[in-house]
Amino acid sequence: EFTVSPNPAKDKINVSITSTNENMWSIRVLNNIGQTVYTRSGQNFSTVEIDAKGFENGLYFVEYQSEGERKVEKIMVQH
């Protein structure tokens, strides 16, 4: 499971990943035209803090992938 907060985001985006197994995971942040603006990978439980200060205002998609599982959450960035 993963959660994304706050929404809308201002300076940072927090991604919380809780996994019941030891699978590797990856997250990507994509802008509204599908370009990847951030990537990160890890294993097990984790909280990732993404610096959003360099992101332009607008809609972004946070994509989570792990061992055949894929989820996407929308988030707005407003400075």
N, C-alpha and C positions, 0 to 999 in steps of 0.2 A: 504494500500500500504506500502511496505517497500523497502528500498534501503540499499545496503551494499557498503562501501568504506573505504579506498582506495583499489584498486586492481591492482597490488599486495600490500598486507599489510606487514608492517615491525614489528612495536611494538604494534600497536593497530588496532582494527577493529571497525568502527563506523556503527551501525545499526540504521537507522532512521525509525520510525514507525508512520504513519499518518493514523488515523482511523476516519471515519465520525460518528461513534457511540461509545457507552461506553462499548464495549465488552472487555472481558479479552483476552489477547494474550500471547503467549509463543514463545521463540526462543531457538533453540538448534544449537550448532556447532558440526558437526561430522567430524571425520578425514576420510581419504580415504579408510579405512576398516570398516567404519560404527560405530565406537565407539564414544559415546557422550563425548566431552571434555569440554562443557560449556552449562549451561542452565540458563534461566532467564524468568520471567513472569511479567506481569504488566497489566495496563488498560489505555485506551485512547491514547493520543499522547505521544511519548517518543523518546529519543535518548539514545541508550545504547552504552557505550564504553567498548569494550572487550579487556583486556590485553592479547596480543598475544605473549609476550616475552617468555612464557613457551611452546609455540607450536613449534613443529619441522617444518622445511621447508617442504612445499608440498601443496597439494590440500585439501581444506576443503569445507564443505557444510553448509551453514547457512539456517536453516529451520524455517519458520515462520508459526504459526498456530493461527487461531482465528475463533471461531464460524462457523465451517464447511469449512473454507477456509485454504488452505495449499499452500505455495510457497517455492521454494528452489532456492538459488543463490549460485554459485560456487565462491570461492575466493582462491587465492594463498597467502601463507605466505612465505616470503623470508627475512631472517635476514641479 
